[in-house]
Amino acid sequence: MAMFVIWNGGSGKAAQMDALRSQLRGHHATYLELTRDVDVTAALRDFVDRGGDHVIAAGGDGTVHTVVNELMQFDPGERPQMSIVPLGTANDFAGTLTIPEEIEEAARLFLDGEAVPVDVVQIRGEGIERFYSNVAAGGNCVRVSEELTDEVKARWGAFCYVRGAVGVLADMESYRLDAEIDGESFEQLDSWAVLIANGKTNAGRIEVAPLASPSDGMFDVVIIRDGGLMDMVEIVSGNLLGKFLECDQVIFRKAKRIRLQSDPPMRFTLDGEVIDKEPIEFEVVPAAIKMFVGPDFTR
């Protein structure tokens, strides 16, 4: 099995690449480090044209996001299968797939196991067509992401997203939202945020969609209504107690497709990538990529 390892030297645990190289010694593995100058598309096309069939994303959620978007450019019949070796700070999607944090155990999944079909989500809008595997977070969630400097990430680690939220809570922006979720309409809905989740956690293993499954052919839609400070306290405490979706401020649906527009336009982050233009449509792509998953992953 030919392997193409795409790794990110800026990931939180990139120093563990030596352990991965040791684990793959004796196997046919090619390595490509993500830099601004590298042409990932051309390198992957060459790999597939030479008969390669297995791509490994060694990094965090951003690396996974890059690899997923590259793989979705291939026709389904030639699309390589994919593994994740979690070398990031949070590794949210790897957590949903129950992939172990230990390098040797993560590698053992694809050295000994069998890949299973996993959904991804496609977004479309004016000048936008992207894919993501974990969570699209819109509204005030984007502002939290923009609060995260490299210094905050280095100091707070997986808790950096909680730290970044502190500067936003006192000045939450409201969005007037129109949405159509699998034919159900919501009009003129004042909201703080929208999350469209294929995975269970976001922003450092914060559980935003506890019922989400990336193998059920649907995504979870979470709309957080506008409200006061005590409403936000209820949402946060509900999340900590595992009752996040039961809060009055939360609208929850499972769906295959959502169309939305908001005033002001709502920007999104897709697994860490900020989309400056407003997406119009999200649609699940069922069983899009075969991925190696952990032993506790439930299909």
C-alpha positions, 0 to 999 in steps of 0.5 A: 500500500503506497502512502503519501504523508502530508504533514504540517511542521507548524502543528502543536505536536509536529516534533512527533513526526520522527515517531511516525517515520519510525513507525512507517519504516519499511513501508512505501511512504512519501512525505510532503510538508505543507508550506506556502510554496508547495503545490499539494494538488500537483503532488497528489495528482502525481501520486495517484497517477503512479497508482497511490491509494492512501493519503495520511494527514499528519497534523491538526484539524487544519491539515485534515481540512486541507487534505479533505479539500484536495481529495474531493477534487478527485472522482470517487472512483480514483479518490484515495483513502485517508488516515489521520495522525493527530499532531495538532493542538485540539484534533477535533475530527480525529476525536470524533473518529476515536483515533488515539493520540499516541502515534504508534496506535494511530498508525496501527489503525491503517497498518492493520485495519480497514477504511470505512466511508465517511461523510463530508460537507460541501458549501456553495455560495457566490465565489465559494465552493469548499468542503469540510469534515468537522464543523462550520461555525458562523457568526460570533464563533468567527470573532472568537477565532480571530482573537487567537494569536499565536501567543494565546495558542502557545500559552493556553493550548487546547483551552485557547478557544475558551480564552479567546471567547472572553473578549467576545462575550461582552460584545456579542453581535446579532444576526438576522437570519433566514434559513431553509433546513430540508424544506423547513423555513425560519425567517427573520431569526435573531441569532448569535451563531450557527454551527453545521456539524459533521463531527461532535466537537469544535474549538478544542474538544468543546462538544457542540454537536453530541449527536453528530455522526460523520457516517449517517448521511446527515449533519447537525444544525445548531442555531443559537438565538440572540439573548442576554448574558444569562442566556449565554450562561445557560448555554455554557453551563448546559454544554458543561452538563451535557444538556447543550441542545436542551437550552431554550436558546438553541434550535437543533435539527438533523439535515442533509441540506441548509440554505441561509442568508443573514444581515449582516452577512455571516462569515464562517470558519471551516475547521479553522479556515475563515471564509470571508464571503457568506456561504449560501448552501451547505449539503452533505456528501454521504460516504465521500472518503474512506477513512481509517477510524478508531476501535470505538467509532460507531457507524 
